[in-house]
Amino acid sequence: MLRIRPRTAVAATAAVIAALSLTACQGSPSDDPSPGKAAADGATARPGDKADGSGNSGGNGNSGGNGSGSASGAGKNPSAPRPSDGGKAPDRGAGSSDACTGGNMTATVTKVPRPINHLLLTVTNKGSRPCSANFAPSLRFDDDQSATRVNDDSKPQAVVTLAPGRSAYASVLLSGEAGGDTHGRVARKLTVYFTPRSGSGSVGAPLTLSLPAETHKDDNASVTYWQTSAPDALQF
């Protein structure tokens, strides 16, 4: 019968115990968190990791990262006024057309049978561009120091714009109601000044016309605004 020596048995037993101790110290592989699990749990990124910019505080626009969020847009304020053209108020007149003046107009003045004591002033655009017959003509009989009064009741809805070859009309009331010293006299010439779109002063060259024979006027004379037709002008 084979006998095991006591020393050999002791050595074998020691080797088995050592192997069991080593296994217990290493533990299970599932106890060690992997790099992917650590990132998902919000752990601090390792130096070699690359940020993808998709987090809540990175470059997606929610905190102004790339300007595409709700705080960016086109920078327009719907309630802000739009810029004006040079900051100027629109001229009072007929759009972009030039003012009618003695340089681009011809004129005639005639005595009419009805209504009595009236003249009809007609101006015609002889130029190649439209022009505006602004407000009313400024009239001077002979060497009068002041312009003839304008009849404000004759103001039209819009400024009269004249295409080339078209005419505008104004009627002149030569005398008003009788009574008092109105300095009635016979006038021989009429100077027509044209009004700018600003409504103040005159623009361009005036026109001087010879009046019909025995034209009698007094200080109550008045003139209408420019009208688009002779009947419109003569109703005042």
C-alpha positions in Angstrom: 0.0 0.0 0.0 1.2 3.5 -1.0 1.6 6.0 1.9 1.6 9.8 1.6 4.2 11.5 3.5 3.0 14.1 6.0 5.1 17.0 4.6 3.7 16.5 1.0 0.1 16.7 2.3 0.7 19.8 4.2 2.2 21.5 1.1 -0.8 20.6 -1.1 -3.3 21.9 1.4 -1.4 25.2 1.6 -1.5 25.7 -2.2 -5.3 25.1 -2.3 -5.9 27.7 0.5 -3.8 30.3 -1.3 -5.7 29.9 -4.5 -9.0 30.4 -2.8 -7.8 33.6 -1.0 -6.7 35.1 -4.3 -10.1 34.6 -6.0 -11.9 36.2 -3.1 -9.8 39.4 -3.2 -10.3 40.0 -7.0 -14.1 40.1 -6.6 -16.7 39.9 -9.5 -16.1 41.7 -12.8 -19.6 43.4 -12.6 -18.5 45.3 -9.4 -16.2 47.6 -11.4 -18.1 50.4 -13.3 -17.2 50.7 -16.9 -16.2 54.1 -18.5 -19.6 54.3 -20.4 -21.6 53.8 -17.2 -19.6 56.5 -15.4 -20.4 59.0 -18.1 -24.1 58.2 -18.0 -24.2 58.8 -14.3 -22.8 62.3 -14.7 -19.2 61.5 -13.6 -16.5 64.0 -14.4 -15.2 63.5 -17.9 -11.7 61.9 -18.2 -9.0 64.0 -19.9 -9.3 61.9 -23.1 -13.0 62.3 -23.5 -14.5 64.5 -26.2 -17.5 66.8 -25.4 -20.3 66.5 -28.0 -22.0 69.9 -27.1 -25.4 68.4 -26.7 -25.8 69.0 -23.0 -28.3 71.4 -21.5 -25.6 74.1 -21.0 -23.6 73.6 -24.2 -24.1 75.3 -27.6 -27.7 74.3 -28.4 -29.1 77.8 -28.1 -31.0 77.4 -24.9 -28.5 79.5 -23.0 -27.4 81.8 -26.0 -24.6 79.5 -27.2 -25.0 79.9 -30.9 -27.7 82.7 -31.2 -30.4 80.4 -32.5 -32.5 80.3 -29.4 -35.4 82.4 -28.3 -33.2 85.3 -27.2 -31.7 85.8 -30.7 -33.8 86.0 -33.8 -33.2 88.8 -36.3 -33.0 91.5 -33.7 -36.2 93.3 -34.9 -38.6 95.1 -32.6 -42.1 95.0 -34.2 -43.1 98.1 -32.3 -40.0 100.2 -33.3 -40.6 102.8 -36.0 -39.1 102.1 -39.4 -36.4 104.5 -40.6 -37.7 107.4 -42.6 -36.2 108.8 -45.8 -33.6 111.1 -44.3 -35.8 112.0 -41.4 -37.8 114.6 -43.5 -41.5 115.2 -43.5 -43.3 114.6 -46.8 -43.6 117.7 -49.0 -47.1 119.1 -49.4 -47.7 118.7 -53.1 -48.1 116.1 -55.8 -45.7 113.4 -55.1 -42.3 113.6 -56.9 -43.4 116.0 -59.7 -41.8 119.5 -60.0 -43.7 122.7 -59.2 -45.2 124.4 -62.1 -43.5 127.8 -62.8 -43.3 130.4 -65.4 -40.4 128.5 -67.0 -42.6 125.5 -67.9 -46.0 127.1 -68.3 -48.0 129.3 -70.6 -50.9 131.4 -69.4 -54.0 133.2 -70.6 -56.5 135.4 -68.8 -60.0 136.1 -70.2 -63.1 137.9 -69.1 -66.2 135.6 -68.8 -69.8 136.6 -69.1 -70.9 134.5 -66.2 -70.4 134.9 -63.3 -70.2 138.7 -63.5 -67.0 140.5 -62.4 -64.9 137.4 -63.0 -61.7 136.6 -64.9 -60.6 133.0 -65.9 -56.9 132.3 -65.5 -55.6 129.3 -67.5 -52.1 127.8 -67.3 -50.8 125.0 -69.5 -47.8 122.7 -69.0 -45.6 123.3 -72.0 -42.7 121.1 -70.6 -41.9 117.4 -71.1 -42.5 116.4 -67.4 -45.5 116.6 -65.1 -45.7 119.5 -62.7 -47.7 120.5 -59.7 -50.0 123.5 -59.7 -49.6 124.0 -55.9 -52.2 125.8 -53.8 -53.3 129.0 -55.5 -51.6 131.5 -57.8 -50.2 134.6 -56.2 -51.5 137.5 -58.2 -50.4 141.1 -58.4 -52.4 143.7 -60.4 -50.2 146.4 -61.9 -47.9 147.6 -59.1 -49.9 146.4 -56.1 -47.8 146.1 -53.0 -49.7 142.9 -51.7 -50.9 139.8 -53.4 -54.6 139.3 -54.1 -56.5 137.5 -51.4 -57.0 133.7 -51.8 -60.5 132.2 -51.5 -60.0 129.4 -48.9 -63.4 127.9 -49.7 -62.1 126.8 -53.1 -59.4 124.5 -51.7 -59.6 121.2 -53.7 -59.3 117.7 -52.4 -55.8 117.2 -53.8 -53.1 119.3 -55.5 -53.6 119.6 -59.2 -50.9 117.7 -61.2 -50.5 118.6 -64.8 -49.1 116.1 -67.4 -47.4 117.8 -70.4 -50.1 119.7 -72.4 -52.6 119.7 -69.6 -54.1 122.8 -68.0 -55.1 124.1 -64.6 -57.7 126.9 -63.9 -58.3 129.7 -61.3 -61.0 132.3 -61.3 -60.5 135.8 -60.2 -63.3 137.8 -58.5 -62.6 141.4 -59.4 -64.7 143.1 -56.8 -66.6 142.2 -53.7 -69.7 143.7 -52.0 -70.2 147.4 -52.6 -69.7 149.9 -49.8 -66.9 151.9 -48.3 -63.8 153.0 -50.0 -62.5 149.9 -51.8 -60.1 151.8 -54.1 -61.7 150.6 -57.3 -59.7 151.3 -60.5 -58.9 150.0 -64.0 -56.0 147.5 -64.1 -53.9 146.8 -67.1 -51.5 144.0 -66.3 -51.5 140.9 -64.1 -48.4 139.2 -62.8 -48.8 135.5 -61.9 -46.4 134.0 -59.3 -46.3 130.2 -58.7 -46.3 128.6 -55.2 -43.8 126.0 -54.1 -44.9 122.7 -52.4 -44.0 124.3 -49.0 -46.8 126.8 -49.5 -44.6 129.7 -48.6 -43.3 132.4 -51.0 -42.9 131.8 -54.8 -40.9 129.5 -57.0 -39.4 130.0 -60.4 -40.1 132.8 -62.8 -43.5 134.6 -62.8 -45.6 135.3 -65.9 -46.9 138.8 -66.8 -50.2 139.1 -68.8 -52.0 141.9 -70.3 -55.6 142.2 -68.9 -58.7 142.6 -71.1 -59.6 146.2 -71.8 -61.5 148.0 -69.1 -60.8 145.4 -66.4 -62.1 147.0 -63.2 -61.0 145.7 -59.8 -61.0 146.8 -56.2 -59.4 145.8 -52.9 -62.0 143.0 -52.4 -60.6 141.0 -55.3 -59.9 137.4 -54.7 -58.5 134.3 -56.5 -59.3 130.6 -56.2 -57.0 127.7 -55.7 -56.0 125.9 -58.9 -58.7 123.6 -60.2 -58.8 120.8 -62.8 -61.5 122.4 -64.9 -62.9 125.8 -65.8 -66.4 125.1 -64.4 -64.9 124.1 -61.1 -63.0 127.3 -60.9 -65.9 129.6 -61.9 -68.3 128.2 -59.3 -66.6 130.5 -56.7 
